Amino acid sequence: MDRHSFGRFSEALVTTVSRRAALRGLSLTGASVAVLGAMCARSVAAEDAPIPEGPPPQWFEPGKTRALHGQVIIGDGPIYLSHLPMFLFDVRDNNGNPTGFHPHHYQVITEVIFSGDGADDYLADRQKTGAALYTLAPSSFHMLDLIAPVAENSRLSSFTGTIVRGHFERPKATQPFDIQWFQLPNEVQVDVTRVIYAHEFSFHPAPLAQLEYVLFGAGEELFLAHRIIMPPDFDQLLSTRIDGHTFADEDLQRGIIITVPDRANTLSARLMDGDRVAAEARDAPTGVLLAAGVQIVVGPAFYFEEGELHFPADFAATTAEIDAGFGFPEKPV
């Protein structure tokens, strides 16, 4: 199945097959099994599975980062995408055999341009509804072609996808923030302007000493993404503003690491709507200090996920997800 035929199939997949259903090993038939198994397989390891010392040999086989890389859509101009990551250190097929398949162990933020009828659908729907969350189910692609191509001519510069108001992997009846789930009618063309931030999860990283976020955006439209390092962790996207300091757009386009010195990197200490904190700002690629004592004023969160950043992943709603309006005590599949 080529990339374009998978893109067309993904529209039906969005409405019928949840990633959680696939990963819980529920019964799927026909093309859904083939596509999910071959291109976006994610299995849950044993509850007490330790993190391996290093990658299996299959990790380095060509094509292992090809998958349907779901994205959160941020803003309406510029538009940003945030990859939906997971820790996948011990992935197994439906028979319990290790596969080493690891396409989603990346935190990636990109700036993109939407075009075609799907772009008009998105802008019109966002203006009409003011919904807090939109997600993208893209055509299948290799993550490494996007963030670390082996040659310039192999760099991924565009793909297509289906836009959903709400979370495309969650049931319609249990959408975050009581959003009315809706799949926009036309595919969107996605052209990648730049990769703002890309981090590949390692097996045994050093924990962060303080709470850290990635700051990105343009002008006064700024966003924060919690830096994901090691399980258990959490994925959080928030709006924000900076008081008393202005970052150059070229710095924002490279990603700025915001460190909150007086907060531990824990779920309970995470930034919340209404917080005002003093932080250090460093250039993400180089670590060079850009500013100290920057006043960060935190706005509402529009994405939050905790359970899927555990190892193994937990697809039941956590207390923090429920409190954040992003989870429910019982989630139907």
C-alpha positions as CSV (number, residue, x, y, z in Angstrom):
1,M,0.0,0.0,0.0
2,D,1.6,3.3,-1.0
3,R,1.5,6.5,0.9
4,H,-1.4,8.1,-1.0
5,S,-3.6,5.0,-0.7
6,F,-2.9,4.9,3.0
7,G,-3.9,8.5,3.2
8,R,-7.3,7.8,1.7
9,F,-7.8,4.8,3.9
10,S,-6.9,6.8,7.0
11,E,-10.1,8.8,6.6
12,A,-12.2,5.7,7.3
13,L,-9.7,4.7,10.0
14,V,-10.3,7.9,11.9
15,T,-14.0,7.2,12.2
16,T,-13.9,3.5,13.0
17,V,-10.7,2.5,14.7
18,S,-9.2,3.9,17.9
19,R,-5.5,3.6,18.6
20,R,-6.4,2.6,22.1
21,A,-8.6,-0.2,20.7
22,A,-5.7,-1.5,18.6
23,L,-3.3,-1.4,21.4
24,R,-5.5,-3.1,23.9
25,G,-5.5,-6.1,21.5
26,L,-9.2,-5.9,20.7
27,S,-10.5,-7.8,17.8
28,L,-10.1,-6.1,14.4
29,T,-10.6,-7.5,11.0
30,G,-9.7,-7.0,7.4
31,A,-7.7,-4.0,6.2
32,S,-7.7,-2.4,9.7
33,V,-5.6,-5.2,11.0
34,A,-3.1,-5.1,8.1
35,V,-2.7,-1.4,8.3
36,L,-2.5,-1.1,12.1
37,G,-0.1,-4.1,12.3
38,A,2.2,-3.0,9.5
39,M,2.3,0.7,9.9
40,C,1.2,2.0,13.3
41,A,1.5,-1.0,15.6
42,R,1.7,-0.1,19.3
43,S,1.4,-2.8,21.9
44,V,1.2,-2.6,25.6
45,A,4.0,-4.5,27.5
46,A,3.5,-6.4,30.7
47,E,2.5,-4.2,33.6
48,D,5.8,-4.6,35.4
49,A,8.0,-4.6,32.4
50,P,11.4,-2.9,33.0
51,I,12.9,-0.5,30.5
52,P,15.5,-2.5,28.5
53,E,19.2,-1.6,28.6
54,G,19.2,-0.7,25.0
55,P,17.5,-1.2,21.6
56,P,16.9,-4.6,20.0
57,P,18.6,-5.2,16.6
58,Q,15.3,-4.6,14.8
59,W,15.4,-1.0,16.0
60,F,17.9,-0.2,13.3
61,E,16.1,-1.8,10.4
62,P,15.1,0.6,7.6
63,G,11.6,1.9,7.8
64,K,11.0,1.4,11.5
65,T,9.8,5.0,12.0
66,R,7.1,4.8,9.4
67,A,3.6,5.2,10.9
68,L,0.5,7.3,11.2
69,H,2.1,10.0,13.4
70,G,-0.9,11.7,15.0
71,Q,-0.5,15.4,15.7
72,V,-2.1,18.1,17.8
73,I,-2.9,21.2,15.7
74,I,-1.9,24.5,17.3
75,G,-2.9,28.0,16.2
76,D,-4.3,29.3,12.9
77,G,-1.4,31.3,11.5
78,P,1.3,30.3,11.8
79,I,0.1,26.7,12.4
80,Y,2.1,24.3,14.4
81,L,1.9,20.5,14.9
82,S,2.9,18.6,18.0
83,H,3.5,14.8,17.6
84,L,1.6,12.5,19.9
85,P,4.5,10.5,21.5
86,M,4.8,7.3,23.5
87,F,7.6,5.4,25.2
88,L,8.0,2.2,23.2
89,F,10.9,0.2,24.5
90,D,9.4,-3.3,24.4
91,V,6.8,-3.6,21.6
92,R,5.2,-6.9,20.8
93,D,2.9,-8.2,18.1
94,N,-0.5,-9.8,18.8
95,N,1.2,-13.1,19.5
96,G,3.4,-11.6,22.2
97,N,6.6,-11.7,20.0
98,P,9.0,-8.8,20.3
99,T,9.1,-6.6,17.2
100,G,11.3,-3.7,18.2
101,F,8.8,-1.5,16.3
102,H,9.4,2.0,17.7
103,P,7.9,4.8,15.5
104,H,6.5,7.1,18.2
105,H,9.3,7.6,20.7
106,Y,9.9,11.2,19.6
107,Q,8.7,14.6,20.8
108,V,8.5,16.8,17.7
109,I,7.1,20.3,17.1
110,T,6.9,21.6,13.6
111,E,5.7,24.8,11.9
112,V,3.5,24.0,8.8
113,I,1.3,25.6,6.2
114,F,-2.1,24.1,5.4
115,S,-3.4,24.3,1.9
116,G,-6.3,23.0,-0.2
117,D,-10.0,22.7,0.7
118,G,-9.0,21.1,4.0
119,A,-7.2,24.3,5.1
120,D,-10.4,26.3,4.4
121,D,-12.4,23.8,6.4
122,Y,-10.0,24.1,9.4
123,L,-10.0,27.9,9.5
124,A,-13.7,28.2,9.1
125,D,-14.5,25.5,11.7
126,R,-12.1,27.0,14.2
127,Q,-13.5,30.5,13.8
128,K,-17.1,29.2,14.0
129,T,-16.7,26.9,17.1
130,G,-13.7,28.2,19.0
131,A,-13.0,24.6,19.9
132,A,-9.9,24.2,22.1
133,L,-8.5,21.0,20.4
134,Y,-8.0,19.9,16.8
135,T,-5.9,16.9,15.8
136,L,-4.5,15.6,12.5
137,A,-4.5,12.0,11.3
138,P,-1.8,12.2,8.6
139,S,-0.8,9.9,5.8
140,S,1.9,7.4,6.9
141,F,5.4,8.8,6.8
142,H,8.9,8.1,8.2
143,M,9.5,10.3,11.3
144,L,13.3,10.3,10.6
145,D,12.7,11.7,7.1
146,L,11.1,14.7,8.8
147,I,13.6,15.3,11.6
148,A,16.9,13.7,10.5
149,P,17.0,12.9,6.8
150,V,20.1,11.0,5.6
151,A,20.3,13.4,2.6
152,E,18.6,16.6,1.6
153,N,16.7,14.9,-1.2
154,S,15.2,12.5,1.4
155,R,13.8,15.3,3.6
156,L,10.1,15.1,4.2
157,S,8.6,18.4,3.1
158,S,4.9,17.6,2.7
159,F,2.2,15.1,3.5
160,T,-1.6,14.9,3.6
161,G,-4.0,14.3,6.4
162,T,-7.5,14.3,7.9
163,I,-8.4,17.0,10.4
164,V,-10.7,16.3,13.4
165,R,-12.3,18.7,15.7
166,G,-11.4,17.1,19.0
167,H,-9.1,14.1,19.5
168,F,-9.3,11.7,16.5
169,E,-8.2,8.7,18.7
170,R,-10.9,9.1,21.3
171,P,-14.6,8.1,21.2
172,K,-17.1,10.8,20.1
173,A,-18.9,10.6,23.4
174,T,-15.8,11.2,25.6
175,Q,-14.1,14.1,23.9
176,P,-11.9,16.5,25.9
177,F,-13.5,19.7,27.2
178,D,-16.9,18.4,25.9
179,I,-16.0,19.2,22.3
180,Q,-18.4,18.0,19.7
181,W,-16.3,15.6,17.7
182,F,-16.4,16.3,14.0
183,Q,-14.2,15.1,11.1
184,L,-13.7,17.9,8.6
185,P,-14.8,16.9,5.1
186,N,-11.7,17.5,3.0
187,E,-8.1,16.3,3.3
188,V,-5.5,18.9,4.0
189,Q,-2.2,19.4,2.3
190,V,0.5,19.9,5.0
191,D,3.8,21.6,3.9
192,V,6.5,21.6,6.6
193,T,8.1,25.0,7.0
194,R,10.5,24.0,9.8
195,V,11.2,21.6,12.6
196,I,11.2,23.7,15.8
197,Y,12.0,21.0,18.3
198,A,12.8,17.3,18.0
199,H,13.9,14.9,20.8
200,E,14.3,11.2,20.5
201,F,13.6,9.4,23.8
202,S,16.6,7.4,25.1
203,F,16.5,4.3,27.3
204,H,18.0,5.6,30.5
205,P,18.2,9.4,30.4
206,A,19.2,11.7,33.2
207,P,16.1,13.2,34.8
208,L,15.4,16.9,34.5
209,A,16.5,18.8,37.6
210,Q,13.8,21.4,37.2
211,L,10.5,21.8,35.4
212,E,11.1,22.5,31.7
213,Y,9.0,23.5,28.7
214,V,9.6,24.4,25.1
215,L,8.5,27.9,24.2
216,F,7.5,28.5,20.5
217,G,5.2,30.7,18.5
218,A,5.4,34.1,16.8
219,G,4.8,37.6,18.0
220,E,2.4,37.6,20.9
221,E,0.9,34.2,20.0
222,L,3.1,32.0,22.2
223,F,2.8,28.4,23.4
224,L,4.5,26.1,25.9
225,A,5.0,22.3,25.5
226,H,6.2,20.3,28.4
227,R,9.6,18.6,27.7
228,I,9.1,14.8,27.7
229,I,12.2,12.9,28.9
230,M,11.5,9.6,30.7
231,P,8.5,7.6,32.0
232,P,6.4,8.3,33.8
233,D,5.9,11.7,32.2
234,F,3.2,13.9,30.7
235,D,2.4,15.8,27.5
236,Q,1.0,19.3,28.1
237,L,0.4,22.1,25.7
238,L,-0.6,25.6,26.9
239,S,-1.0,29.1,25.7
240,T,1.2,31.7,27.4
241,R,2.5,35.3,27.3
242,I,5.8,36.9,28.4
243,D,5.8,40.0,30.4
244,G,8.7,42.5,30.1
245,H,10.6,40.6,27.5
246,T,10.3,40.0,23.8
247,F,12.0,37.0,22.0
248,A,13.0,37.4,18.4
249,D,11.0,35.3,16.0
250,E,14.2,33.5,14.8
251,D,14.8,32.3,18.4
252,L,11.2,31.1,18.7
253,Q,11.5,29.3,15.5
254,R,14.5,27.3,16.9
255,G,12.6,26.5,20.1
256,I,13.4,28.0,23.5
257,I,13.9,25.9,26.6
258,I,12.1,27.5,29.5
259,T,13.4,26.3,32.9
260,V,11.5,27.1,36.1
261,P,14.2,26.9,38.8
262,D,11.9,26.7,41.9
263,R,9.8,23.8,40.6
264,A,10.6,20.1,40.3
265,N,9.8,18.4,37.0
266,T,6.8,16.5,38.4
267,L,3.2,16.2,37.5
268,S,2.0,18.0,40.6
269,A,4.4,21.0,40.0
270,R,3.4,21.5,36.3
271,L,2.4,24.9,35.1
272,M,-1.3,25.7,35.3
273,D,-3.6,28.3,33.9
274,G,-3.1,31.6,35.8
275,D,0.4,30.8,37.1
276,R,3.1,33.5,36.9
277,V,6.6,32.2,37.2
278,A,10.2,33.5,36.8
279,A,12.2,31.3,34.4
280,E,15.4,31.0,32.5
281,A,15.3,30.9,28.7
282,R,17.9,29.0,26.7
283,D,18.3,28.3,23.0
284,A,17.1,24.7,22.4
285,P,19.8,23.6,19.9
286,T,22.8,25.1,21.7
287,G,21.8,25.6,25.3
288,V,23.0,29.2,25.2
289,L,21.3,31.5,27.8
290,L,19.0,33.9,26.2
291,A,17.4,35.6,29.2
292,A,17.1,35.1,33.0
293,G,14.2,36.0,35.3
294,V,11.7,36.0,32.4
295,Q,8.2,36.4,33.6
296,I,6.0,33.6,32.2
297,V,2.2,34.1,32.5
298,V,0.5,30.8,31.8
299,G,-2.8,30.5,29.9
300,P,-5.2,27.6,29.5
301,A,-4.0,24.1,28.5
302,F,-5.5,22.8,25.3
303,Y,-3.9,19.4,25.4
304,F,-3.0,17.1,28.3
305,E,-2.0,13.4,28.4
306,E,-0.4,11.4,31.2
307,G,-1.3,7.7,31.0
308,E,0.2,7.2,27.5
309,L,3.5,8.6,28.8
310,H,3.8,5.8,31.3
311,F,5.8,2.6,30.6
312,P,3.9,0.6,29.8
313,A,1.3,3.0,28.5
314,D,-2.0,3.2,30.5
315,F,-5.0,4.0,28.4
316,A,-7.5,4.4,31.3
317,A,-8.2,8.0,32.4
318,T,-5.9,9.1,35.2
319,T,-7.0,11.4,38.0
320,A,-4.9,14.3,36.5
321,E,-6.5,13.8,33.1
322,I,-10.0,13.9,34.6
323,D,-9.2,17.0,36.6
324,A,-7.8,18.7,33.5
325,G,-11.0,18.0,31.6
326,F,-9.2,15.6,29.2
327,G,-10.3,12.3,30.6
328,F,-13.3,10.5,32.0
329,P,-13.7,8.0,34.8
330,E,-14.7,5.3,32.2
331,K,-13.7,5.5,28.5
332,P,-15.6,3.4,26.1
333,V,-13.5,1.9,23.3
